[in-house]
Every structure is written in structure tokens, then in C-alpha cells.
Amino acid sequence: MSRNNFYNSAPQSIKDFIYYEQIVKGRSELTVKNYYNDLKSFFRFYKISKNRAKENEFSEIDISDITDDDIKSVDLRIAQEFLIFMQTKKNNNQKARYRKAVTLRQFYKFLTNNKNMFEVSPMIKLELPSPKPALPKYLTLEQSLELLVNVDTPDQKRDYCIIVFFLNCGMRLSELVGINLDDIRMTHDSGGNEIYTLKVLGKGSKERIIYLNEACVSAYKDYISPNITDSETRREKGMRDMSATTDALFLSRRRTRISNRRVQQIVEDCLKKCGLDNLGLSVHKLRHTAATLMYQNGVDVRVLKDVLGHENLNTTQIYTHVSDMQMENAMKQNPLSKIKPKNDNKK
């Protein structure tokens, strides 16, 4: 990401924070954009509170003139007023306000620890509005099978492999798009059986290894092998006919790495073809589907944490709540669930 990008008019201290989070902490582009947008909202509110801007012009308020003195003058009270303002005037829900509070805490922690602007961060006691954990949407096993048999696209083998990887490996969109040919390796176990592993680059540039199951290996081989002789790899074929310009596993029609948006369109089209487009599902919901199906079929939540690349177990626990909810619903669906004791009128 270029430094002269979406935050090029930001005050220097905010730029320094964005650079640090992106380069040192390895945050994704989406995460640092969210950080910047949250800080932009906060300092717009700051200018309103200091009578340097008007509330009805909120979305147009420029923060490029915010100085380090302004940043230093911020205290806990104005942060709390900001969160109230975002709730009452901008209709931010708990999740949105939670993220903004986290951003403020992270920003002022950086200024305290890395720029020595404070002895103690003024945001250290900022309480976080606890968001209600939303249960993830996902496909049932039957719906997943229906989706797989309805992959009927011009690039059927590629698109089928993409969806198989999502539903079996539970990977993120960026992880799938970022797969290179060298990331998939084949070795043999002690019995001579082939074992395929996939290296993915997750959040914070953290690598993890996923063992590919039979469905993934079959879809991968079917996609990768056409028009390639036994004596050459796809990269060698690409060098020979100059048709492939990247080492990416999943290619576009232009023989370049497939884009995030194109993968989203593929999934959306396949969901529509099998009548599942009205359920509010998305690419990320396929990750939820993989996680839910694995947990429902006996995968330990601690193992699931590593498969999904979660940093802590609390993130993975949401899939145990899904199971709890299903058990509760199962009890309610019992035809005897509403039977009540008969009144005894005998005297």
C-alpha cells in the first residue's frame, strides 16, 4: 500500500500510527483503513466540541490541521462523549462503537509507548462497549452439497476448486486469493501415501499449514492438470507459452492472479444458481460453514482454532454457541415440547 494513499492528508502522528500498524504489526489494508476512518471521526467530533467546525458538516470536516497539541489535549471525558455522539447522532451500534473505542486505545497506546507523548495513556481507562456476539450465518451440510453440485460456470474446474477449498479449509478470502503454486506441497507418509499440505498467509502475515483432504486434492488436481504434460509444471508451461504471468494458483481470464471481487462474484453466482442467494450469505460465510461443520462433526475447538488461524480461543468459541443453539432448537421442535400437565379436578 502506498504511503500517498487514503490517509495522505492525515496529521503526521496519525500517519505514524498507520505506518506502525501496517508495517510493524502487519495489519491488513482493511484494518488500517478502519483505524484511519475511526480516528477521522473522532477528530471531527473533537473540532466540533472545540467550536472549530459545525455538526451538520460532520462528513466534510477536514482534520489535516489537527496538531500534536490538539492530540495531547484529549482526555477520557471527550472520548466518552464521542462514543455517546456516535450512538445518538450517527446511530452506531455496539459493535461499531466497540471498534472505535479499541482504535482510540490503540492510537493513544502507540503515542505513549512509541512517541513518548504521555507518561500514561489518557485512554487506558476507556471502557469498551461490549458487542453482542452475533452467531455466524452458515450453510447446512445439505445446502453445502447443493452448492457444490451447482458450480456450472465458464471456468468450472477453477471455480469448483475455489468453493471446495472454502468449504473444507475454512480460509479467508484474502488467504485463498494469495495462494501460490509453491504453497501446495506433496510428501509421503511412512506407508507411502501422498500427503498434500497448503501454506496460507493469514492475518498479521502469520503463516499456517492446512492439510488438504481428499476432496481438496481431487479438485486441485482436476483444476491444475489440464493441458499440462506429465513432464512439466504449470509454471513451466506458462513460461513456454507466455500465457501465465504469475505464480498464483487461481488465475483470471487474463492469466493474472484472480481478484477478491471476482471470487466474490463467483460465489454469489453459484449461490444464486442453487437458490441460496436470499439467505444473506457471502464468501466469509463459507468460512463459517467449514468451521461449523467441522465442529459439529467432532473437531476439538482447540484444533479448530489452529485450522482457522484464530489468535485466541475466544474467537473460535462462537462455533460452540452455534451448536448450543441447535440443541435448544431441537428440544423446541420435539412434538411433545408444549405438552402441559392436565389439571386434576378431583376433590
C-alpha positions in Angstrom: 0.0 0.0 0.0 1.4 3.4 -1.0 2.0 5.9 1.7 0.4 8.5 -0.5 -3.0 6.9 -0.3 -6.3 7.2 1.6 -4.6 8.9 4.6 -2.3 11.3 2.7 -4.0 14.4 4.3 -3.8 12.9 7.9 -1.8 14.6 10.6 1.7 13.2 11.0 1.0 11.4 14.3 -1.9 9.5 12.7 0.2 8.6 9.7 2.9 7.3 12.0 0.3 5.2 13.8 -1.0 3.8 10.5 2.6 3.0 9.2 3.3 1.2 12.5 0.2 -0.9 12.5 0.6 -1.8 8.9 4.4 -2.4 8.7 5.4 -3.4 12.2 2.2 -5.1 13.4 1.3 -6.5 10.0 -2.3 -5.3 10.0 -4.3 -5.7 6.8 -5.2 -2.8 4.5 -8.8 -3.1 5.6 -7.8 -2.9 9.3 -5.7 0.2 8.9 -8.4 1.9 6.8 -10.8 1.3 9.6 -8.3 2.7 12.1 -8.0 5.8 10.0 -11.7 6.3 9.5 -12.3 5.9 13.2 -9.7 8.5 14.1 -11.0 10.8 11.4 -14.5 10.6 13.0 -13.0 11.2 16.4 -11.1 14.3 15.5 -14.0 15.7 13.5 -16.0 15.4 16.8 -13.1 17.0 18.6 -13.2 20.0 16.3 -17.0 20.3 16.8 -16.5 20.2 20.6 -14.0 23.0 20.3 -16.3 25.1 18.1 -13.9 24.8 15.2 -16.4 23.0 13.0 -20.2 22.6 12.7 -22.0 19.4 13.5 -24.2 19.5 10.3 -21.0 19.4 8.2 -19.6 16.3 10.0 -18.7 14.3 6.9 -16.9 17.2 5.3 -14.8 18.3 8.3 -11.0 18.3 7.4 -8.7 17.0 10.1 -5.4 17.8 8.4 -4.9 20.8 10.7 -5.1 18.7 13.9 -1.8 19.3 15.8 0.1 17.3 18.4 -1.1 19.9 20.9 -4.7 19.0 20.0 -3.9 15.3 20.3 -2.3 15.9 23.7 -5.3 17.9 25.0 -7.7 14.9 24.5 -8.9 13.3 27.8 -11.1 10.4 28.8 -14.2 12.6 29.0 -14.1 13.7 25.4 -13.6 10.1 24.3 -16.7 9.1 26.2 -18.7 12.0 24.7 -17.6 10.9 21.3 -18.9 7.4 21.8 -22.2 8.8 23.0 -22.4 11.1 20.0 -21.7 8.2 17.6 -24.6 6.3 19.2 -27.2 9.1 19.4 -26.3 11.2 16.4 -24.8 8.6 14.0 -26.7 5.5 15.0 -23.6 3.5 15.6 -24.4 0.1 17.1 -22.4 -1.5 19.9 -20.1 -3.3 17.5 -19.2 0.0 15.7 -18.7 1.8 19.0 -16.6 -1.0 20.3 -14.3 -0.8 17.3 -13.9 3.0 17.7 -13.0 2.6 21.4 -10.4 0.0 20.5 -9.0 2.3 17.9 -8.6 5.2 20.4 -7.0 2.9 22.9 -4.6 1.6 20.3 -3.7 5.0 19.0 -3.0 6.6 22.4 -1.1 3.5 23.5 1.1 4.0 20.4 1.6 7.7 21.2 2.5 6.8 24.8 4.8 3.8 24.2 6.4 4.7 20.8 6.3 8.5 20.6 6.6 9.3 24.4 3.8 11.9 24.2 2.3 10.7 27.5 3.6 9.1 30.6 0.3 7.2 30.9 -2.2 6.9 28.0 -5.3 9.0 28.6 -7.4 6.2 27.1 -6.1 3.4 29.4 -9.4 3.5 31.4 -11.7 3.9 28.4 -14.3 1.2 28.8 -15.2 -0.8 25.7 -18.9 -1.1 24.8 -19.3 -4.9 24.8 -20.7 -6.0 21.5 -23.2 -8.8 21.5 -21.5 -11.8 19.8 -23.5 -12.5 16.6 -24.0 -16.1 15.7 -22.4 -16.7 12.3 -24.6 -17.5 9.3 -23.6 -20.7 7.5 -24.8 -23.3 5.1 -26.1 -26.7 6.3 -24.5 -29.8 5.1 -27.3 -30.3 2.6 -27.0 -26.7 1.3 -23.2 -27.1 1.0 -23.7 -30.2 -1.1 -26.3 -28.4 -3.2 -23.8 -25.5 -3.8 -21.1 -27.9 -4.9 -23.2 -29.7 -7.5 -24.4 -26.3 -8.9 -21.0 -25.0 -9.8 -21.7 -24.5 -13.5 -19.5 -21.7 -14.8 -17.3 -21.0 -17.8 -14.3 -21.8 -15.6 -16.0 -24.7 -13.8 -12.9 -26.6 -12.6 -11.3 -23.4 -11.2 -14.5 -22.2 -9.5 -15.3 -25.7 -8.2 -11.8 -25.9 -6.6 -12.3 -22.4 -5.1 -15.5 -23.4 -3.4 -14.2 -26.8 -2.3 -11.2 -25.0 -0.6 -13.5 -22.5 1.2 -15.9 -25.2 2.4 -13.2 -27.6 3.5 -10.4 -25.4 4.7 -12.3 -22.5 6.3 -9.9 -20.0 4.8 -10.4 -16.3 4.5 -10.9 -14.6 1.0 -7.5 -12.9 1.1 -5.9 -16.2 2.1 -7.4 -18.1 -0.9 -6.6 -15.3 -3.4 -3.0 -15.2 -2.1 -2.2 -18.9 -2.6 0.8 -19.5 -4.9 1.7 -22.8 -6.7 4.6 -23.4 -4.3 2.3 -23.1 -1.3 0.9 -26.6 -2.1 3.3 -29.4 -1.4 3.1 -33.2 -1.7 5.0 -35.5 0.6 4.6 -39.2 1.6 3.8 -40.7 4.9 5.5 -43.8 6.3 3.2 -46.0 4.3 4.0 -44.3 1.0 0.6 -42.5 0.8 0.6 -39.0 -0.6 0.0 -36.1 1.8 -0.8 -32.6 0.5 -0.3 -29.5 2.6 -1.2 -25.9 1.9 0.6 -22.9 3.4 -1.6 -19.9 3.8 -0.7 -16.3 4.9 -3.3 -15.2 7.4 -3.9 -12.0 9.4 -0.8 -10.2 10.6 1.2 -12.0 7.9 1.1 -15.2 10.1 1.7 -18.4 8.2 -0.1 -21.6 8.9 -0.2 -25.1 7.4 -3.5 -26.7 6.3 -3.6 -30.4 5.5 -5.7 -30.9 2.4 -8.3 -33.6 2.5 -9.3 -35.9 -0.4 -11.9 -33.5 -1.8 -9.5 -30.6 -1.9 -6.7 -32.7 -3.5 -9.1 -34.1 -6.1 -10.4 -30.6 -7.0 -6.9 -29.2 -7.1 -5.5 -31.9 -9.4 -8.6 -31.6 -11.7 -8.1 -27.8 -12.0 -4.3 -27.7 -12.2 -3.6 -30.6 -14.6 -5.4 -29.9 -18.0 -3.2 -29.1 -20.9 0.0 -29.8 -18.9 2.2 -32.7 -19.8 3.5 -35.1 -17.1 7.0 -33.7 -17.6 6.2 -30.0 -16.8 4.6 -27.9 -14.2 2.1 -25.2 -14.8 4.8 -22.6 -14.3 7.0 -24.2 -17.0 4.0 -24.3 -19.3 3.4 -20.6 -18.6 7.0 -19.8 -19.4 6.7 -21.8 -22.6 3.5 -20.2 -24.0 3.8 -17.0 -22.0 0.1 -17.3 -21.0 0.7 -17.2 -17.3 2.3 -14.1 -15.7 2.0 -15.1 -12.1 2.7 -17.9 -9.7 -0.8 -17.6 -8.3 -2.8 -20.8 -8.0 -6.1 -19.2 -9.0 -5.9 -17.3 -12.3 -8.2 -14.8 -14.0 -9.0 -15.0 -17.7 -6.1 -12.6 -18.3 -3.8 -15.2 -16.7 -3.1 -12.9 -13.7 -3.9 -13.6 -10.1 -7.7 -13.7 -9.6 -9.1 -10.6 -7.7 -11.0 -10.6 -4.4 -14.0 -9.2 -6.1 -14.0 -11.8 -8.9 -14.0 -14.6 -6.3 -16.9 -12.9 -4.5 -18.8 -12.8 -7.8 -18.2 -16.5 -8.4 -19.6 -17.4 -5.0 -22.5 -15.1 -5.4 -23.4 -16.5 -8.8 -23.2 -20.1 -7.6 -25.3 -19.4 -4.6 -27.9 -17.8 -6.9 -28.0 -20.8 -9.2 -28.9 -23.1 -6.4 -31.5 -20.7 -4.8 -29.4 -19.8 -1.8 -28.9 -16.1 -2.7 -31.6 -14.9 -0.3 -30.0 -16.0 2.9 -27.6 -13.1 3.4 -24.6 -15.4 2.6 -21.2 -14.4 1.4 -17.7 -15.7 0.8 -16.9 -15.3 4.5 -20.0 -17.3 5.4 -18.4 -20.2 3.6 -15.6 -20.0 6.2 -18.2 -20.1 8.9 -19.8 -23.1 7.2 -16.5 -25.0 7.2 -15.9 -24.2 10.8 -19.4 -25.1 11.9 -19.5 -28.4 10.0 -16.1 -29.4 11.4 -17.1 -28.6 15.0 -20.5 -30.4 14.6 -18.6 -33.5 13.4 -16.3 -33.8 16.3 -13.3 -31.5 15.7 -12.0 -30.2 19.0 -12.4 -26.4 19.3 -8.7 -26.0 20.1 -7.8 -27.8 16.9 -10.4 -25.7 15.0 -8.7 -22.6 16.3 -5.4 -23.5 14.6 -7.1 -24.6 11.4 -8.9 -21.2 11.1 -5.8 -19.2 12.2 -7.5 -17.5 15.1 -5.2 -15.7 17.5 -7.1 -16.7 20.6 -9.6 -19.4 21.6 -12.4 -16.9 22.4 -12.8 -16.1 18.7 -13.4 -19.8 17.9 -15.8 -20.3 20.8 -18.6 -18.8 18.7 -19.0 -22.1 16.9 -19.7 -23.9 20.1 -22.6 -21.4 20.7 -24.0 -22.4 17.3 -24.1 -26.0 18.5 -25.8 -25.0 21.7 -28.4 -23.0 19.8 -29.1 -26.1 17.6 -29.6 -28.3 20.6 -32.0 -25.8 22.1 -34.0 -25.6 18.8 -34.0 -29.4 18.6 -35.7 -29.6 22.0 -38.3 -27.0 21.0 -39.1 -28.9 17.8 -40.0 -32.1 19.7 -43.7 -32.6 19.1 -44.2 -33.1 22.9 -42.4 -29.8 23.8 -45.6 -27.9 24.6 -47.5 -30.6 26.5 -48.7 -29.3 29.8 -49.9 -31.3 32.9 -53.6 -32.0 32.9 -55.5 -30.2 35.7 -56.6 -32.6 38.4 -60.3 -31.6 39.1 -60.9 -34.5 41.5 -61.7 -33.5 45.1 
